[in-house]
Amino acid sequence: MSLNPFEVRLQVLSMAKDLLTDQYHTNRDMLVQKYEFARQAAEGSSNQPVFPEIPEFPQEDKIIAKANALYNFISTKS
């Protein structure tokens, strides 16, 4: 069964959202884990690490831009 153009666009948009949110969660988890290691290493010391700034969750404009990039990639012949 083939998808109509709207279904293809919806799947590409969903894929872009999933990619960006997965990347966000991976980066956030890595920053928190790095902070926790630094905090444990500095335990008992007055030199406590500062909690890192968490990146912004992917917004609609970034998801659409990623979807456009993915759609352009799959729609061009190379």
N, C-alpha and C positions, 0 to 999 in steps of 0.2 A: 504494500500500500504506500503510495507516495503522499507526501505532505503538501498542502497548499502553501503559498508564499507566507501567509499569516502564521501558520504553524511553524514554519522554518524560522521566521523572525522571533517568535515566542521562545523556541528552543534555544536560539543563539543568545537571546537576552537572558534566559535562565542560566545558560552556561557561563555567561560573563559575570552574572551575580554570584554564582557559586565559586568561580575562580577568585574573584576579588574578596569575597567574605572568607574563603579558606585561607587566602594569603594574609588577610587581616588577623585572623585568629592565630595563625602560625607566628606572625611577627609579635603579636601581643603576648602570647605564651612564652616566646623566647625572651622578651624583655623582662617579664615577671620572673621567669626562672633565673635569669642572670642576676636580677636584683636580689632574689632570695639567697643565691649562693654568696653574693657579696655581703649581704646582711648577716648570714651565718658565719662567714669568715671574720667579720668585724665584731662579732658578739663579745661583749665585755669591754669593748673599746669605746672611746668617745667619738670615734671616726665612723659614724653610721652613714651608709650610702643614702643618696636621695632617690626616692621612688621615681622611675623613669616616666617621661611623658608618653602616654599611650597614643599611637597614631589614630587619626580620625577614621571612623567606620565608613566604608565606601558609600558615597552619596549617589543619587540618581544620575547626575551628569557624568560621573566616572564610570558607572555601570554602562550607560548608553555609549560612551566613547569606546569602552572595551568591546561591547557588542558590535559596534560599527567596524572596529578593527578585525574582529573574528569573521564577521559577515563578508567584509572585503577580501579577506584571505581565502575563504571558501568559494567565493563567487568569481574570482579571477582565475584564468587559465595560466598556468606557468610551465 
